[in-house]
Structures are given as C-alpha cells and as structure tokens.
Amino acid sequence: MPFDRGKIFAHIDKNLPQHIAKVQELVRQPSISPENKGVRECANLVLSYLTSLGAKASLEETLPSDGAL
C-alpha cells in the first residue's frame, strides 16, 4: 500500500508541537541496558506511543544481559 507523503507531512506539520513533546518525553526517559535501569519503562512508553497511533504492538521478554558485547 503506497503512502501519500503529502498527507503524512501535513499531519506532522499540523501536530508538530505534540510530536516534539513525545520525542522530548522519550529522550528524558532513562534507559540503561547494562544497568537494567528504566528499560521496561522505556519499552512501555514506546508501546503506548505505538498503540495510541493504532499499531498492534506488544512487549516481548528478553534474556538479561551482563552488559558484555
């Protein structure tokens, strides 16, 4: 299904302050994987953004990381 970029850009322009606020909220959310700080909270925040847009989304559990690459 092709997207109408004009409609997408018009929506972004019309709602720019709300989009900026969401990006700011996401950037402020601590999420430090090696320390397991805020990871679940950040995942829930992204999930809420996606579902508020009508996306079908869910969280998936992952194995804990020891921080090593």
N, C-alpha and C positions, 0 to 999 in steps of 0.2 A: 504494500500500500504506500504510494508516494505521499510525502508530506508537502503541505502548502507552506513554504518557508515564509511567505509574506504574512500569513496568519500567525505563525509562530513568533516572528519578530514583532508583530503588532501586539500580541499578547504580552510578550516580555516588556515592551516599551510601556504599555498601559499599566502594568503591575510591577514596574521596576523597584519601587521602594520596598514592596513585600519580598521580592526576590533577594534584594540586598540584605534585608533583615534576616532571612533564612540562612544565607551564606554566613553572615556575621555570627548567628547563633551556632552554626556548625563549627566555625573556626574557634569559637570560645569554648567549645566542649572538649575537656581534656580526654585524650585517648592515647595512652602509652602502652603499647602491646607488651614489651618486655617486662613491665612492672604490673601488668594487668590492672591498670588504673583507668577507669572510665570507658573501657572498651564496650561493655554491654550497654551502657548508657548512650554511647555514640551510635551503636548499632540500632538501638530503639529509636533514636532521633531520626536517623536516615529512614528507618522503616516507616515512621509516622509521616515523613515528607512524601515518600512514595505512595503510601496508601491514601493520603489526602489528595493526591493527584489522580487517583483511580487505578493505580497499579495493583496487581496482585503480587504481594511480597510476603516473605516470612523470614524469620531468623533461623539459622542452622548452627547447631553446636559444632565447635571445632575442638581439636585436642589442645591442651595447654602447651604453651611454648616456654622453653627455658631461656629464650632470648638469643640463642645461637643461630647463626645463619647456616 
